[in-house]
Amino acid sequence: MIYRTFGRTGLKVSAAGLGGGGFSRLGLAKGKTEAEVVSLIHLALDLGVNIIDTAASYGTEEVIGRAINSRPRDGLVITTKASPAKYPSWELFTPENVVASIDNSLRQLQTDYLDVLQLHAVAPHIYEHTRDVIYPAVLREKQKGKIRFIGITEAAAYDLEHKMFQRALAEDDIWDTAMVAFNMMHQNVRTGVFPQTAEKKVGTLIMFAVRRIFAQPERLKQELGTLATEGLLPKWLADSPDPLDFLVHDGDPSSVIDAAYRFVRDEPGVDVVLFGTSDPHHLREDILSLTKPPLPTADRERIVTLFGHLVGVGIEAPKNVHSAVR
Ligand SMILES: NC(=O)c1ccc[n+]([C@@H]2O[C@H](COP(=O)([O-])OP(=O)(O)OC[C@H]3O[C@@H](n4cnc5c(N)ncnc54)[C@H](OP(=O)(O)O)[C@@H]3O)[C@@H](O)[C@H]2O)c1
């Protein structure tokens, strides 16, 4: 496992971070039993993962609590989230709502403290409310010892240009961690976010490295067809039966997913790459990818040259009101 320093928190975290949300929700979204989910989490921990991300809205805090209960708490970094607004109506929550969410997270996770409490899916238009109304209340909870560090995550599908982070990182020096969307076809963090997180030593977590676009070949092919029709990608890519097969050669990278995780991991400015899965075989593969050597330089350069101009590919907006898919 590769371990990194998580920005100004100073915590040592695995570069592979287990994601409790997404379309798999550790398996709860795919009909796995709680016992299967607990053993999936234990497998990740046994393979060296020491950071687990979840959120009040994912419905996975309770099962994570059950899984970590038997492990030394000080060897783990647990990051969870509270929402400053209802999703997707954006009706604003009060500080009391958010404090109740934090207390509930502590109960569900069976822990006395959260390593990082992140304010969840902060779209640009709710940034002021988040900073001026919600943050002070969270800071008070931190001073009581319930929280070690305070972070913020973007509402990726509503903010493809990272406008919230551009403002937050320029105006304020209050965020210890930042969760940002980044993948092979959505690379604009390189200019818009990472120089600022580096300057302020804000720890970074990456979401959307794979999501569905790189996990489902038919979805990728359809998307590439659309982009070629719009003139955003060369036609040969869309016409190819396996469009990203040029990345998979001589067993290294071993798959598009392997390339996708490693591409993101080695971007300067990235601390933790979140990976989400319901499947122990996928989990082993993902952790292996995130511990392999860097991609061949020629592959990395090709991904930047071919796709560096694209914005928002694979950043899917939730399709329904239930926010657990985020
Ligand atoms: N605004 C926010 O705060 C926000 C938004 C989005 C995500 N997040 C966080 O980021 C985490 C990661 O996002 P994500 O869950 O979308 O993860 P991801 O790693 O980008 O994508 C995972 C998807 O790919 C599939 N997959 C993973 N490994 C595979 C493999 N080796 N072979 C085939 N398929 C594979 C999984 O399905 P299987 O179950 O079939 O493996 C899963 O549905 C979330 O869990 C959450 O913690 C936060």
PDBQT file of the ligand as one rigid body, heavy atoms in Angstrom, charges set to zero:
ROOT
HETATM    1  N1  LIG A 401     -20.254  14.811  -3.583  1.00  0.00    +0.000 N 
HETATM    2  C1  LIG A 401     -19.698  13.815  -2.936  1.00  0.00    +0.000 C 
HETATM    3  O1  LIG A 401     -19.358  14.011  -1.802  1.00  0.00    +0.000 OA
HETATM    4  C2  LIG A 401     -19.429  12.479  -3.604  1.00  0.00    +0.000 A 
HETATM    5  C3  LIG A 401     -19.929  12.206  -4.885  1.00  0.00    +0.000 A 
HETATM    6  C4  LIG A 401     -19.556  11.002  -5.494  1.00  0.00    +0.000 A 
HETATM    7  C5  LIG A 401     -18.732  10.078  -4.825  1.00  0.00    +0.000 A 
HETATM    8  N2  LIG A 401     -18.284  10.370  -3.577  1.00  0.00    +0.000 N 
HETATM    9  C6  LIG A 401     -17.401   9.433  -2.829  1.00  0.00    +0.000 C 
HETATM   10  O2  LIG A 401     -16.496   8.852  -3.761  1.00  0.00    +0.000 OA
HETATM   11  C7  LIG A 401     -16.552   7.435  -3.611  1.00  0.00    +0.000 C 
HETATM   12  C8  LIG A 401     -16.120   6.771  -4.901  1.00  0.00    +0.000 C 
HETATM   13  O3  LIG A 401     -17.092   6.978  -5.923  1.00  0.00    +0.000 OA
HETATM   14  P1  LIG A 401     -17.711   5.755  -6.664  1.00  0.00    +0.000 P 
HETATM   15  O4  LIG A 401     -18.355   4.890  -5.646  1.00  0.00    +0.000 OA
HETATM   16  O5  LIG A 401     -18.541   6.241  -7.759  1.00  0.00    +0.000 OA
HETATM   17  O6  LIG A 401     -16.424   4.933  -7.086  1.00  0.00    +0.000 OA
HETATM   18  P2  LIG A 401     -15.608   4.696  -8.383  1.00  0.00    +0.000 P 
HETATM   19  O7  LIG A 401     -14.441   3.970  -7.877  1.00  0.00    +0.000 OA
HETATM   20  O8  LIG A 401     -15.421   5.923  -9.186  1.00  0.00    +0.000 OA
HETATM   21  O9  LIG A 401     -16.570   3.720  -9.272  1.00  0.00    +0.000 OA
HETATM   22  C9  LIG A 401     -16.923   2.548  -8.784  1.00  0.00    +0.000 C 
HETATM   23  C10 LIG A 401     -17.881   1.795  -9.750  1.00  0.00    +0.000 C 
HETATM   24  O10 LIG A 401     -17.112   1.013 -10.620  1.00  0.00    +0.000 OA
HETATM   25  C11 LIG A 401     -17.343  -0.386 -10.383  1.00  0.00    +0.000 C 
HETATM   26  N3  LIG A 401     -16.032  -1.029 -10.206  1.00  0.00    +0.000 N 
HETATM   27  C12 LIG A 401     -15.089  -0.741  -9.279  1.00  0.00    +0.000 A 
HETATM   28  N4  LIG A 401     -14.007  -1.537  -9.445  1.00  0.00    +0.000 NA
HETATM   29  C13 LIG A 401     -14.281  -2.357 -10.480  1.00  0.00    +0.000 A 
HETATM   30  C14 LIG A 401     -13.556  -3.394 -11.115  1.00  0.00    +0.000 A 
HETATM   31  N5  LIG A 401     -12.318  -3.724 -10.701  1.00  0.00    +0.000 N 
HETATM   32  N6  LIG A 401     -14.131  -4.016 -12.174  1.00  0.00    +0.000 NA
HETATM   33  C15 LIG A 401     -15.358  -3.663 -12.597  1.00  0.00    +0.000 A 
HETATM   34  N7  LIG A 401     -16.100  -2.692 -12.031  1.00  0.00    +0.000 NA
HETATM   35  C16 LIG A 401     -15.568  -2.034 -10.978  1.00  0.00    +0.000 A 
HETATM   36  C17 LIG A 401     -18.154  -0.479  -9.101  1.00  0.00    +0.000 C 
HETATM   37  O11 LIG A 401     -19.174  -1.459  -9.282  1.00  0.00    +0.000 OA
HETATM   38  P3  LIG A 401     -19.088  -2.881  -8.513  1.00  0.00    +0.000 P 
HETATM   39  O12 LIG A 401     -19.898  -2.738  -7.302  1.00  0.00    +0.000 OA
HETATM   40  O13 LIG A 401     -19.692  -3.834  -9.518  1.00  0.00    +0.000 OA
HETATM   41  O14 LIG A 401     -17.641  -3.170  -8.251  1.00  0.00    +0.000 OA
HETATM   42  C18 LIG A 401     -18.705   0.923  -8.880  1.00  0.00    +0.000 C 
HETATM   43  O15 LIG A 401     -20.082   1.056  -9.121  1.00  0.00    +0.000 OA
HETATM   44  C19 LIG A 401     -17.974   7.172  -3.151  1.00  0.00    +0.000 C 
HETATM   45  O16 LIG A 401     -18.128   5.891  -2.572  1.00  0.00    +0.000 OA
HETATM   46  C20 LIG A 401     -18.140   8.273  -2.152  1.00  0.00    +0.000 C 
HETATM   47  O17 LIG A 401     -17.499   7.906  -0.949  1.00  0.00    +0.000 OA
HETATM   48  C21 LIG A 401     -18.611  11.543  -2.970  1.00  0.00    +0.000 A 
ENDROOT
TORSDOF 0
